[in-house]
Amino acid sequence: MCRNIKTLFNFEPSATDNEIQAASLQFVRKISGFNEPSKANEAAFNRAVDEVATAARQLMDSLVTSAHPRNREVEIERARARSAKRFGVGEN
């Protein structure tokens, strides 16, 4: 999975359309190999992003869980701690 695509399910508040669109854009970039498509591929690229976003929203809306929703701030702090441990942030 692309490292820039973050888990969006089971957060409070739930994922926004902008978050889903951003994840869809990253996914299409990854599988197409284009960061920015050429003019010849732009329509197909943008259509793919929109279709992936639609499918992702449908998936998010249909998933169920009995787990408590995760807190975004707590998850951000956990990610920072993992990054600091992995990359030695703050060590000289």
PyMOL commands that set and color helices and strands:
alter all, ss='L'
color gray80, all
select helices_A, chain A and resi 17-32+39-62+72-87
alter helices_A, ss='H'
color red, helices_A
select strands_A, chain A and resi 11-12+70-71
alter strands_A, ss='S'
color yellow, strands_A
deselect
rebuild
show_as cartoon
